[in-house]
Amino acid sequence: MKQALKAGLVAGGLIMAGCAPKPLYYWGEYEGLIYTMYNKPGSAEPDTQVVKLQEDLANAKAAGLKVPPGLHAHLGYMYFLQGNTQAALTEFSAEKVLFPESVTFIDGMIGRLKK
């Protein structure tokens, strides 16, 4: 009886482990960069963030996952800080397409960028 119970628990555990849901977003370094940028000013320069966020985009694509809300907007902001206005506009536009609820916010950022 004990062995049957153990076998049942093991089998149940394996079944449950195989049913783990696929994550909705690929977060990569995004959250850590945001945290570092605001809590340790100067330790996450725009150049570093652009490289890491570009890697996150590539890794998300390779994994077949979406990037989280805000990643393209943040990458656009980093491009803006580097002086790359065209790349910033491209990323802001990507954010609007992927997350239509951000249109008002992103349009405001684009308006300030163009001034």
C-alpha positions, 0 to 999 in steps of 0.5 A: 500500500505504501509503495502504491501511494508513493508511486501515485505521488511521484506520478502525480508530481511528474504530471504536474511538472509537465503541465507548467504553463509557458510564461507570457513574457520574456523578462530577461534583464529588463526588470533588473535594469530598471531597478538598477537605473533608479536605485543605483544611479550611474551604474546602468548607463544607456549604452549598457542598457541598449545592449542588454535590451537588444539581447532580451529582444533577440532571446524573446524572439528565439524563445517564441515569447513576447516582451513585457509592456514597457520594454520597447518604450524603455529602449526608446528612452535609452536611444533618446538619451544616446541621441539616436532619435530615429531609433527612439521613434522606432521603439516607441512605435513598436510599443504602441503596436504591441500595447495599444493601451500605451498609445496616449503615454507614448504619443506624449513621449513622441511629442516631447521628443520631436520638440 
